[in-house]
């Protein structure tokens, strides 16, 4: 995705001490999903009770047109069903796209420029009225309206006529490239082949919206539900939301959501340390509480590590996400490949991992693609630095590059305490390169200025910390925005940091996009990643690991590799 979602993609850096009350327990360290604690000792999950969600960030703009979510999102997925959705299973099985409102994941024509879907029978909104393809078409069209901006941009690029369309408030004729020949059939006509279209159909823009109930920008206050829960309260633009059962939702048409709790109470604006403390203590309503945006930090993990029972309430997740050092070869001396290679060899990944929170929260990376099969992960290490770097090899390359006495460079980073692009990680890079004779001057910028700098074609720094997460588990949304030369944006946010424009790479991206066999596509993405990696346009550093507490009465924990976080559509509290 273009920038990590504030809802699920953030690695928290909180470092506080957990005060564990008597009766709360203790551990050998946070566990992995394979040894998940789903509350089985407390019996089979049952319907009933209230699930509390404790978050730092509000669920703002709760309108399917404005939400930027993958797989339907977490809280949004309780209210908005889409044509397809993510498979609600643990680990790698959760990276698959599956039908939701539709009977299948879509039927492409021969060149994947046209996709057809058929709706399941018996689908209803919260008021009992039937959900039709006209509602889905309208829901998508309203996402093109300027006043409802914020959602994923793909349909504007992919749909025929999408680039010019201004939404139904200005153009009531709608998009001719979305056809609804009958109430259960919908057809999408695309500008170019897109084998990943079933993944895009998981975005909330594909949620049905009844035209008669649309209130424009105010729709978010009381959106019409197609999912298992409806919104009964939304205060402070998502600061406090209460969801209750949608009586017209049926599990017969929805095999992905369980909807165990009777009510979901979402509170935001809380301090991350307070959230983790409340989840650890698990008293009163907090015993049936989870968080969808707050991780444990290094100090908190150390406290949890001394209490087995508390550690049994830590969910571990992986999301397709890479933190890396970016080069801009338009800036000297990074125009010289040997300089870039030297830096790649000099990196001390052990110190970088420690700066990122330790091995429990970060895993070393040598590939740009995340280490997941769905992305097409293909192992490679073109510049093997070992765990602590290879200064001798780096010095050798610097000499070949005309810098026998070393060189001095600047590294731009954010001042945000996020343990990703922050001063701690920058300092770890600085110290590692020093052993190779490379003096690094650190340039810290506040977050907004940092993002503006690293996304600028005109004023972009030559060497900076960066990160990238995918909108869905596939190599396409990971590699194309960063390495497709046709996606270089000169007058806006440019994510192709190296301004890399290689005709053979561009062609291969187009060829892979034609594939509707996702396994075959994944292999090609992996091979392309390996090929691009030889250019030393970046230095992969680490992939984050998510560690999150949940209340002692929470059962049925499911954490997929699509989101990396607990799926609240599966949770039970009784």
N, C-alpha and C positions, 0 to 999 in steps of 0.2 A: 504494500500500500504506500501511498505517496508520503504519508507521515504516520508514525504509529498512532493508532486510535487512543484517545484519552480514556476510553472506556475499559479496554482490556490489554493494552500493549505497553504498559509502563512498568519499569522495574523500580520499585520504591527503594529509597536509600535510608529509611528510618533506622536509627541505631539507638534503641531505648532498652531499658531493663523491664522484663515482664515480672510483675509481682504475682506469683501463683498462690492462690488461696489454698487453705487446708482442704484436702479432698480433691483438689485439682491435681493432676499427677505429673509424671515426669519421663526421660527417654534416651535412646541410643542414637538419636538423630532423625531428621525428617525422612520419611519413607518415600519410595517411588510408587507409581500407580500399580505396578505389578503386585504390590502388597497393599493394595488399597484398603482403607477401613471404611466399609460402607454401612457400618452399624449393624452388621449381621448378628452380632451377639445380642442385640436388642430386639430381634425378631424381624419379620417381614415388613417392608415399608407399607404403610397404610395411608389412606386419605384422611385429611383433617388437619386442624391446627393452623398456626400462622407462621410463615417464614419471614424472618427479618433480614433485610439486606443493609449492611453498614458500609457506606462508601465515602471516599474523600470528594469525589467529583459528582456533580449533579447530572442527571439524565436529561440534559437540555434538548430543546427542539424535538420533542417527542412526536414527530410527524414522519411517516414513512418516507416522504419525499426528501426530508432534510437529514435523515440519519445516514451516517457513513459506517455501515456495518458489513461484516462478512459472515456468511452462513446464517443470516437473519439476526445476528446479534445475540445478546444474553437476555436482559430485561425486555428489549423490543420483541424478541421471538416469542414471548409469552402472550403478546397482544396481536402481533402482525405475522400471519402466515404468508409464505411466498410460494412461487411456482415450484422451486426446489429448495432444499435446505441441507445442512450438514448432517452426517450420520451421527446420532447421539450415542457414541460408544467411546470407550477408553482408547487412548494412544493412537497408533497408526490407523486403526479401523475407523476412527473418527475423522479422517481426512477425506473420506469419500463423500461425494455429492449424491443425494437421494431425493426421490419425489416428495413433495409436500402437498400443495393444493393440486398438483398435476398427477397424472397416472404414471408418468415415467419422467426421466430426466431430460426429455426432449428428443425429437426426431429430426435430424438434419437432412438437407438435400445432399446431392452428390459432392458439392464443394464447400459445404458448411457455411453457405451465405444465406441460408434460410432455415429457421428452426420452428417446428410446430409442436404445440402442447395441447393436451386434452385434459380438462378438469375432471376431478373425481365427482361422483354423484353425491347429492345430499349435503353439499357445503352450505353453511349459513353464517350470516353476520350475527352479532349479539342480539339484534332485535328480531331474529327469526327469518328475515328476508333472505332469499337465495343469493349466493355469490356467483356472479357470471363473469365471462371473459371481458365484457364491457367494463366491469368494475376494475379489472386488472389493467386494461388499456388506459382507462382514465387515470388510475393511480400513477402509472408510468408517465403519462403526458403532463400531469401537474408538476412532476419533479423537474420539468424543463422551465417552469416559471421562475423568473428572477427573484421574486419574493419568497420562494421556497428553496433557495440554493443551499448547498451544503452536502448533498448526497454524492455518491460515487459518480464520476464523469463518463464512464464507459459508453453508456447508451447515446450520449451526445456525439461521440466519435463513431460508434458502430452502426447505429440505425440510419438507413437511407433518409436523408432530409433532416437528420437530428441536429446538425450543426447550425441550421437556420431557424429551427422551430423555437418559438417563444412561450409555449405552454398554452393550455386551454382558455385562460382568462383573456388572452390577446388573440388567439386563433382557435375558434370553436370547431373548426373542421377537423382538428386533430392531426395525428401523424398517419399518413397513408401507408407507411412501412410497417404499421401494426394492424393486422387484419383480424377481424372477429366474425368469421362466416356464420357462426352460431353461438349459442350461449355457453358452450363447453369447449370450443376450439379457438385457439389464438395462434397467429402466425407472425413471425418477426423476419423482416427482410433487411439484410446487412450490407454494408458497403464493401466488405471484404470477408474472407473466410475467418471464422472464429470457432475453433474447436473447443474453447473453454466457455462457450456461452452458458452451459448448465451451471457453472460456478457463478457467473454474473446474475443468473436468475435466482440466486439465494439472497441478493441484496434487497433491502426493505422497499426499494422503489417498485418491486414486483408485487407488493402487497395490494390487495383490492381496496379501493376507496369508492363508496357509493356517491355518485355525483350530487344527489339531492341533499346529502349530509355534509358536503364540503363547505367549510367556512374559511377557506384560504389560510392566512397566517394564524388564525385562531383555532384551526382544526386540531392542533397539538394539545389544546386544553382538554378536549374530550373526543379523541379519535374513536372511530367505530372498530370494534374488535372482530377479527376473524380467527383469533387464537383461543386458547383455553381460559384466558383471563381478560377482564375489561377494566378500564381505568375508572375508578370512582372518586379519586382525588389526585390533583396535580398542583401542588403549591410551590411557588417560588421557582418556576421554570425547572421542575425536576428535582428541587431540593427535598421535597417530601411527596412520594407517590404511594398510593394504596391501590392494589389490584384485587379484585374479587372474581369469583368464577363467572364465566360466560355460560349461561344455561343452555345455549344452543350449539356449543362446541361438542363434538362427539369423537371419542377415541376411535370409533369405527373408521373415521376418515383421516385419522392422525396417529400413525404408529411411532412417531418420533418424540412426542411430549407425553409425560405421565400425568402432570397436573395433580400431584398429591396434596399439597396444602390447600386449605380453603381460601386463604388470603395471603398476599405478598405485601409486606410493608417495607418500602425502600426509603431510607434516610441518608442524605448526603451532607457534605460540608463538614464532615468530622475529621479530626486530626488522625493521621495514619497510626500514630502511637496509641491513641485512645481506642481506635478500632481493634488493634491487635490485643490490647489489654482486656477489652470487653470480651473478645472471642476466647481469650485464654481463661478468663475467670468463669465465663459461661453461667452467670447467675440470672435468674428470672427469664425474661424474654430472650436474652442473649444466648441462652442454651440452644435456641432454635434459630441461630443467626449465621450468616455467611457474608463474605465480601466478594465483589466482582472486580475490584480495582486496587486492592492494597496487599502488597507483598510483605513478607517478613524480611527484615534487614539482617546484616551479619551479627550484630550484637543480640538481636532477638532470637536468631537461630541458635546461638550459643546457649541462651537460657533454656530454649525448648529442648536442646540436646541433653539436658540433665534430667528430663522428666519423660519417662516412657509413655505414659498415658496422654500427655500433652502432644508428644511427637506423633502419636497415632492419629491425631487430628490435624495433621498437616498434609495438604494435597500438593503433589509435585506435578508440574506441567511444562511442556515444551511447545513453543510457538515458532513458526517459520520466520526467523529474525536474525540478522547478522550485524554486529558492531565491527567497524573497520576503519582503517586509515585511508583517506582518499587523497589521490594525487591530481593536480591540475597540470598536465604537461605543457600548457601554454605559458607557465611561469617557470623561469630558470631557478635552480638547476634541474627541475623535475622533468624537463624536456629530454633529458638524457636517460635512456632505459637503464643504464648501469647504475646510476644514482638510485633509481627506484628499486632496483634489485638489491643494492647494498643495504638499503633501509629494511627491505623485506628479510634479509638474512640477520640483521642486527637486532630485531625485535625479541625482547624477553617476554614471552607470553605468560610465564609463571607470575611475574610481577604485575602484569596487566590484569590477570585473573584475580589476583589478590586485591588489586585496587577496585575491581568490579564487585567485590564482596566475597571472594573466595570461591572454591570449586563447587560449593553447594548452590551457588547462584549464577555461575558462569562456566561454560565449557569452551576450551580452546578451539579455534577455527583456523583452517588453512584453505578452505574453499569458500567461494562467495555464497553459493547455495547452502541452505541449512542442511543438516545431516538427517534428512528424512526422505524416504523413498518417493513420496508423493511429488516432491520437487524435482526428482531426478538426480538426487545426490550421487555424485561420482567422486570417490576419494582421489585427491591429488595434493601434492605439496611441491610446487615448482622450485621453491627457495627454502629448503629444509633448514630451519634455524634451531631445531631441537626445542627443549622446554625453556631454555634460558638464552637463546640467541647464539649466533656464530660470528663473533666480532672479527675473527681472522679472515673469514671469507668476505665479510663486508668491507674490510680495509683493502683487500685485494681488488675488489670491484671498484672501489673509490679511486684507487691508483690508476686503474685502466680508464676511468672516466676523467682523469686529469686532476684529481684531488689527492695527491700523495700525502699531504699533511692534514687530511680531513677537511671538513667544511662546516659552515654555520648556516642553519636554516631556522625558519619559524614554523611553529605548529599552532594553528588556531583551534580553540576549544570553547565550550560553553562554560559559563560560571554556575549553571544550574547544578545542584547537588543530586545528580541522577545516577552516578556510577556507570555512565555510558559514554557521554561526551564531556565529562566533567573534569575539574582540575586533578582529581586523584589519578584518573586514567592517563591524562596528559603527562603528569609527572612520572608515571611508570614508564611511558614511552620515552620520555626525555632521559631517564636514567639508563635505560637499556641501550639507547643509541650512543650515549657518551662513551661506552666501552669500545665502540668502533671508531672513535675519533670524530663523531658527529655532535657538534654543539647545537642544542635545540633551545631556541628562545620561545617561551610560551606566550601566546596572545589570547587572553581570555575576554570573551564578549558576553554580555547579558543575552539570555535566550533568543529574544526577537532579533537582535542585531546579528547574533551568530547564525541563525537560520537564513536571514537575508544575505549574509556574506557567502555562505556555502552554496546557496542556490543561485547565485548570480553568475552569469556568463561574463559580464564586463569586469566585475570587481572581485571575482572569486579568488580566495587565497590559494596558494600552491600546494599546501599540505594541511590537512585538517581531520579531526575526528568526525565520523559520520555513522549513520545507522540506517537500516532498511528492513521493513517488514512487509510480507506479502498480503494482498487483499484476499487471496484464497490459496490453498495449498497446491501450487503449480509453479513451474519454473518461469512461465510467461510474465506474470506480474512482478516477478523478482528481477529478471534479467533485462527485459525490454526497456523499462523506464530509465535504467542506468546505462545501458550499452547500445541502444538503438539510436543511430545517428540522426534519424528523422524525428526523434523526440527531443532534440536539443531546442530549448526555448530561450531565445535571446532577450526577450523583453518581459520575462516573468520568472516564475520559479522553475529553474532548470535542475533536474535531478541527475543528468548525465554529467557528472562532475569532471570527467576527463575530456568532455566534448569529443568523445570517441565516435568516429563515423567510418565504419569499415563495410564496404559493399557486400562482402561475403557473409559477414555477421548479420547485416540487415536482411539479406536474402534468406538465410537460414531461419531467422525469426519468422519470416513470412511462411516458409515451408512448414515449420512446426505448427504454426497457428491453423493450418489447414487440417491437421490431424484431429479426428474425433476419438481415436483410440488413445486414451489418456496414458496408458502404460507405455505405449510406443513414443508418445510425445515426451514423457518424463525422461526416457533414455536419451533422446535428442537434446533436451535442455541440459542434462548433465554433461554430455559431450561438448556442448557449446560453452558451458561454464569453464570446463577444463581448457578449451582453446583460448578463450578470452584471458584466462588467468596467466597464460604465458607472457602477456603484455605487461605484467606488473603495474596495472593501473590502480591497484588498491592493495592493502594489506589486511586480509581478514584477521580479526583479533579474537572474538568470542561470540558464542550464542548464549543468550540469557536463559536462565532456568527460573520458573516461577514457583514460589513456596508460599502457600496461603493457609491460614488457620480457618477452621470452621467450628461452630458450636457443638457441644457434647451430645445434643439430641438430634443432630443432623445425620440423615442416612442416605444411602444410595448415591455415593460420590462418583461422578463420571467426569473425567478430564480428558478431552480429546486433543490430538496434536494439531487440530485446526485452530483452536482458540488458545490452548495452553492453560485454561482456567476452568474452575468448577462450573458445570452446566446446571443452572438453577431450574431448568425445565425437567430435570430428573430427580431433584431433591425431595425427600420426605422428612417430616419432623415428628411423625408418630409411628 
